[in-house]
Amino acid sequence: MPTLTVVLFTTVLIVLLALMTAATAAKLARLDGASYPTAIKHAATAFAGVLTLAGVITAALTAVLV
């Protein structure tokens, strides 16, 4: 049971980190003078990048630790 709790907690933290990164990217794009669609595009790219990086790190750690 503790393993499930750790996995869920880690998943929530990664998603929150990705959302904060996306919001920051959108805000910085808007401050730079980008339009709303461009800011949303930057936010989506940042969100996907964080989730991809988390997946790659998880795969690498699984390969090393298992």
Rosetta blueprint (number, residue, H / E / L):
1 M L
2 P H
3 T H
4 L H
5 T H
6 V H
7 V H
8 L H
9 F H
10 T H
11 T H
12 V H
13 L H
14 I H
15 V H
16 L H
17 L H
18 A H
19 L H
20 M H
21 T H
22 A H
23 A H
24 T H
25 A H
26 A H
27 K H
28 L H
29 A H
30 R H
31 L H
32 D L
33 G L
34 A L
35 S L
36 Y H
37 P H
38 T H
39 A H
40 I H
41 K H
42 H H
43 A H
44 A H
45 T H
46 A H
47 F H
48 A H
49 G H
50 V H
51 L H
52 T H
53 L H
54 A H
55 G H
56 V H
57 I H
58 T H
59 A H
60 A H
61 L H
62 T H
63 A H
64 V H
65 L H
66 V L
